[in-house]
Amino acid sequence: MSANRKEMGETPHRRTGMMTSEFDQIDSPGVYIENRRGVLLRIPPDALIPGRSPAIEVLSDEPWLVTKISEDPYLPLTKARMIAADMDLRIHF
């Protein structure tokens, strides 16, 4: 299949840096999508500095899985929607 894409001049969607993890394991700034409901989360660099306020804590009976879609926390919404749709993630923003 990938050989056919190359022949047709298409390139597969680049997924470098896009990974799924639990919310409390976020350690780098960027735009994340909460997988179950499709909520967009913007995590700026200063949100990850230890001791900064406000600290965000999510409490749930199940792990809150998020997928990083961009390293740019200020990614425009239309671009975020397009990337999330390309990755078949739920979109609720």
Protein Blocks (a to p, Z undefined) as FASTA:
>chain_A
ZZmmmmnopacddfehiacddfklpcbecddddfknopacdddfklmgghiacddddddf
bdcddddfbfblkbcfklmmmmmmmnopacdZZ
